[in-house]
Amino acid sequence: MRLAVFYPHNPTSAWSVSQGLAETLQRMGNDVVFCPIKPGRSISRTEFPELEALNECDAVVVSGPEHIRKYLIALYPWEKVAIPKLGWLHESVRREDYGQLDVEAIKRTADFVFCPARQDEEFGFDYLPFGVDTAMFAAGNRVRDIPLAFIGMMYPKREEWMRTHRIPELRIGRCEVTDLDGINVEQSARVYAEQLRRIKVFLNLPSLSQLAVTKVYEAMACGAALITPLVKDSGFVSGEHLMFYEDNPAGAIEALRDDAFREKLAKAGCGEVHAKHSLESRLGVMLQKLAVAA
């Protein structure tokens, strides 16, 4: 299939829902037109296909319609994009900081909308949890020399959580590679994956969205034992693939000091993610929607 894939191209958008998604579709044998959108920057119309060329594709994939809709309607008379449009949300409809997304606007952006939060099926969306680009995120053979870590943004909710839950041994950082053009998204993702391969236990901090964030899949795919906030309907079994916590992760941290248990958990989680939660499997579900609707 010839697919035009629109996605946010910035360091705050996870690799597996942006460039990694487009590259995975290409590896699956599709002819992909890459349409990266850099939020916050002026959009050059010449960087994107003309409407006529766009309509010659078999379908449009919009990753993160809630984030890039305004750019799409600035680029095109969106109602004249006459081919099927698939959308995959990056957030839960309800979130602590913004309240609720504009559901009707999202539905005007895509004919079929997939949501990574199970509860958002109430809005007529199809539940499809995040997956992981297994070409970027794999276990490898690095020595795991970092006992406990978190990689990601430290916004106010997480800062407050850290003040309440003192975990002195926890290392926190971000992975950003910069060059003369700013942050290099692809190289940053590679460094992030390499850092995950050094971590014994990845402690995922609470997020604003009410869902299993991409870090869940990325950390496990790279072979780290994962401790993460409880998310219903995640598909994972606590104590078998990962460790959940509702408020305080101290018990899970203590349990994973046992190297044999930690290694067993990490191996099971890594195998589960690669077998059942790859981007190929997720995108196969999305493309099947086109086949059914045809």
C-alpha positions as CSV (number, residue, x, y, z in Angstrom):
1,M,0.0,0.0,0.0
2,R,1.1,3.6,-0.6
3,L,0.6,5.4,2.7
4,A,1.1,9.1,3.6
5,V,2.2,9.1,7.3
6,F,1.8,12.4,9.2
7,Y,3.5,12.5,12.7
8,P,5.0,15.0,15.1
9,H,8.7,15.2,14.7
10,N,10.1,16.5,18.0
11,P,11.8,15.2,21.2
12,T,8.6,15.1,23.2
13,S,6.9,12.6,20.9
14,A,8.0,9.0,21.5
15,W,9.9,7.4,18.7
16,S,7.4,4.5,18.3
17,V,4.5,6.9,17.6
18,S,6.5,9.2,15.3
19,Q,9.4,8.4,12.9
20,G,9.6,4.8,14.2
21,L,6.0,4.2,13.2
22,A,6.6,5.4,9.7
23,E,9.8,3.4,9.4
24,T,8.0,0.3,10.6
25,L,5.2,0.7,8.1
26,Q,7.9,0.9,5.4
27,R,9.6,-2.3,6.7
28,M,6.3,-4.0,6.5
29,G,6.4,-3.6,2.7
30,N,4.4,-0.4,2.3
31,D,5.4,2.5,0.1
32,V,5.5,5.3,2.7
33,V,5.4,9.0,2.1
34,F,7.1,10.5,5.2
35,C,5.3,13.7,6.4
36,P,7.0,14.8,9.6
37,I,5.5,17.8,11.3
38,K,7.6,19.9,13.6
39,P,5.2,21.5,16.1
40,G,6.1,25.0,17.0
41,R,8.0,25.7,13.8
42,S,6.7,27.3,10.6
43,I,5.5,24.7,8.1
44,S,6.9,24.9,4.6
45,R,4.1,23.8,2.2
46,T,6.8,22.5,-0.3
47,E,7.9,19.8,2.2
48,F,4.5,18.0,1.8
49,P,2.8,16.3,-1.2
50,E,0.2,18.4,-3.1
51,L,-3.4,17.5,-2.5
52,E,-3.7,15.7,-5.8
53,A,-0.6,13.6,-5.0
54,L,-1.9,12.9,-1.5
55,N,-5.2,11.6,-2.9
56,E,-3.2,9.1,-5.1
57,C,-2.2,7.3,-1.9
58,D,-4.2,4.4,-0.6
59,A,-4.6,5.9,2.9
60,V,-3.4,8.6,5.3
61,V,-2.1,7.7,8.7
62,V,-2.2,10.5,11.3
63,S,-0.2,9.7,14.4
64,G,-1.2,12.0,17.3
65,P,-4.2,13.8,15.6
66,E,-4.8,15.7,18.9
67,H,-1.4,17.3,18.5
68,I,-1.1,17.9,14.8
69,R,-4.6,18.5,13.5
70,K,-4.1,22.3,13.4
71,Y,-1.1,21.8,11.1
72,L,-3.0,19.4,8.8
73,I,-5.9,21.8,8.2
74,A,-3.4,24.6,7.6
75,L,-1.7,22.5,4.9
76,Y,-4.8,21.1,3.2
77,P,-8.6,21.6,2.8
78,W,-8.8,18.4,4.9
79,E,-12.4,17.6,3.8
80,K,-11.0,17.2,0.3
81,V,-8.5,14.5,1.3
82,A,-10.6,11.8,-0.3
83,I,-8.8,8.6,0.8
84,P,-9.3,6.7,4.1
85,K,-7.7,8.4,7.1
86,L,-6.5,6.5,10.1
87,G,-5.7,8.2,13.4
88,W,-3.9,7.0,16.5
89,L,-4.1,9.1,19.6
90,H,-1.1,9.8,21.8
91,E,-3.0,10.8,24.9
92,S,-6.0,9.7,26.9
93,V,-9.1,11.8,26.1
94,R,-9.1,13.0,29.7
95,R,-5.9,14.2,31.3
96,E,-5.1,16.0,34.5
97,D,-3.7,19.2,32.9
98,Y,-6.1,19.8,30.0
99,G,-9.3,18.2,31.1
100,Q,-10.7,16.7,27.9
101,L,-9.7,16.6,24.3
102,D,-12.0,17.9,21.6
103,V,-13.4,14.5,20.5
104,E,-15.4,15.9,17.6
105,A,-12.4,17.6,16.1
106,I,-10.5,14.3,16.3
107,K,-13.3,12.5,14.6
108,R,-13.2,15.1,11.8
109,T,-9.5,14.4,11.3
110,A,-9.7,10.6,10.8
111,D,-12.3,8.2,9.6
112,F,-11.0,5.5,12.0
113,V,-9.6,6.5,15.3
114,F,-7.5,4.2,17.6
115,C,-7.0,5.0,21.2
116,P,-4.2,3.8,23.6
117,A,-6.5,4.2,26.7
118,R,-9.1,1.4,27.1
119,Q,-11.6,3.8,28.7
120,D,-11.7,6.0,25.6
121,E,-13.7,3.3,23.7
122,E,-16.7,5.2,25.2
123,F,-16.2,7.9,22.6
124,G,-16.4,5.4,19.7
125,F,-12.7,4.9,19.3
126,D,-11.0,1.5,18.8
127,Y,-8.7,0.4,21.6
128,L,-5.1,-0.1,20.5
129,P,-2.4,0.2,23.1
130,F,1.0,1.5,22.2
131,G,3.6,-0.8,20.6
132,V,7.3,-0.6,20.3
133,D,9.7,-0.4,17.3
134,T,11.7,-3.5,18.0
135,A,14.3,-2.5,15.4
136,M,15.2,0.4,17.7
137,F,14.5,-1.1,21.1
138,A,16.0,-4.6,21.7
139,A,17.8,-6.1,24.7
140,G,21.4,-6.3,23.3
141,N,24.4,-7.5,25.3
142,R,25.4,-4.5,27.3
143,V,26.5,-4.9,30.9
144,R,23.7,-3.5,33.2
145,D,25.6,-1.2,35.4
146,I,22.8,1.2,36.5
147,P,20.7,-0.4,39.3
148,L,17.7,1.9,39.2
149,A,16.7,4.7,36.9
150,F,14.1,6.7,35.1
151,I,14.5,8.5,31.8
152,G,12.1,11.1,30.8
153,M,10.6,14.5,31.4
154,M,10.3,15.8,35.0
155,Y,7.1,17.9,34.9
156,P,5.5,19.2,38.1
157,K,3.4,16.1,38.8
158,R,6.6,13.9,38.8
159,E,8.6,16.5,40.7
160,E,5.9,16.5,43.4
161,W,5.8,12.7,43.5
162,M,9.6,12.6,44.0
163,R,9.4,15.0,46.9
164,T,6.8,12.7,48.5
165,H,8.6,9.4,47.7
166,R,12.2,9.8,48.5
167,I,14.3,7.2,46.5
168,P,17.9,8.3,46.9
169,E,19.3,5.5,44.7
170,L,17.1,6.5,41.7
171,R,19.0,8.0,38.8
172,I,17.0,10.4,36.6
173,G,18.0,11.8,33.2
174,R,17.0,12.6,29.7
175,C,18.6,11.6,26.4
176,E,18.9,14.4,23.9
177,V,21.5,14.6,21.1
178,T,21.8,18.1,19.6
179,D,23.5,19.4,16.5
180,L,23.3,22.7,14.5
181,D,19.7,22.0,13.6
182,G,18.7,21.5,17.2
183,I,17.7,18.2,18.8
184,N,18.4,15.2,16.5
185,V,15.4,13.0,17.1
186,E,16.8,9.8,15.6
187,Q,20.1,9.9,17.4
188,S,18.3,10.8,20.7
189,A,16.2,7.7,20.3
190,R,19.3,5.6,19.7
191,V,21.0,7.0,22.8
192,Y,17.8,6.4,24.8
193,A,17.6,2.8,23.7
194,E,21.3,2.3,24.6
195,Q,20.8,3.7,28.0
196,L,17.8,1.4,28.6
197,R,20.1,-1.5,27.9
198,R,22.3,-0.4,30.8
199,I,19.5,-0.3,33.4
200,K,18.7,-3.2,35.7
201,V,15.4,-1.8,37.0
202,F,13.5,1.0,35.3
203,L,11.1,2.8,37.6
204,N,8.4,4.5,35.6
205,L,7.1,7.6,37.3
206,P,3.4,8.6,37.2
207,S,2.2,10.3,34.0
208,L,-0.5,12.8,33.2
209,S,-2.3,10.6,30.6
210,Q,-4.4,7.7,32.0
211,L,-2.8,4.9,30.0
212,A,0.3,2.7,29.7
213,V,2.9,5.1,28.2
214,T,5.4,4.1,25.6
215,K,8.1,3.8,28.2
216,V,6.5,0.6,29.4
217,Y,7.1,-1.1,26.1
218,E,10.5,0.5,25.4
219,A,12.1,-0.4,28.7
220,M,10.8,-4.0,28.7
221,A,11.9,-4.4,25.0
222,C,15.4,-3.4,26.0
223,G,15.5,-6.0,28.7
224,A,15.1,-3.8,31.8
225,A,12.9,-5.1,34.7
226,L,10.1,-2.6,34.9
227,I,8.2,-1.1,37.8
228,T,5.3,1.0,36.6
229,P,2.1,2.7,37.9
230,L,-0.9,0.4,37.9
231,V,-2.9,0.5,34.6
232,K,-6.0,-1.7,34.1
233,D,-6.2,-3.8,31.0
234,S,-2.5,-3.5,30.3
235,G,-2.2,-7.1,29.2
236,F,0.7,-7.7,31.5
237,V,0.8,-9.8,34.7
238,S,2.4,-8.2,37.7
239,G,5.2,-10.4,39.1
240,E,5.4,-12.3,35.8
241,H,6.2,-9.6,33.2
242,L,6.7,-6.5,35.3
243,M,5.8,-5.0,38.7
244,F,2.9,-2.6,39.2
245,Y,2.5,-0.1,42.0
246,E,-0.5,2.0,43.0
247,D,1.3,4.6,45.1
248,N,4.5,3.5,46.7
249,P,7.0,1.4,44.7
250,A,9.2,0.5,47.7
251,G,8.0,-3.1,47.9
252,A,8.7,-3.7,44.2
253,I,12.1,-2.1,44.4
254,E,13.0,-4.3,47.4
255,A,11.7,-7.5,45.6
256,L,13.9,-6.7,42.6
257,R,17.1,-6.5,44.6
258,D,17.0,-10.3,44.2
259,D,19.1,-10.7,41.0
260,A,17.6,-14.1,40.1
261,F,14.0,-12.8,40.4
262,R,14.9,-9.6,38.6
263,E,16.6,-11.4,35.7
264,K,13.7,-13.8,35.3
265,L,11.1,-11.0,35.3
266,A,13.1,-8.9,32.8
267,K,13.5,-11.9,30.5
268,A,9.8,-12.7,30.6
269,G,8.8,-9.1,30.1
270,C,11.2,-8.7,27.2
271,G,9.9,-11.8,25.5
272,E,6.3,-10.8,26.0
273,V,6.8,-7.4,24.5
274,H,8.7,-8.6,21.4
275,A,6.1,-11.4,20.8
276,K,2.9,-9.5,21.4
277,H,3.5,-5.8,21.5
278,S,5.6,-4.9,18.5
279,L,4.6,-2.1,16.2
280,E,4.2,-4.5,13.4
281,S,1.4,-6.2,15.3
282,R,-0.3,-2.9,16.2
283,L,-0.1,-1.5,12.7
284,G,-1.4,-4.7,11.3
285,V,-4.6,-4.2,13.3
286,M,-4.8,-0.6,11.9
287,L,-4.3,-1.7,8.3
288,Q,-6.8,-4.5,8.7
289,K,-9.4,-1.9,9.4
290,L,-8.9,-0.6,5.9
291,A,-9.4,-4.0,4.4
292,V,-12.6,-4.6,6.3
293,A,-13.9,-1.1,5.4
294,A,-13.0,-1.5,1.7
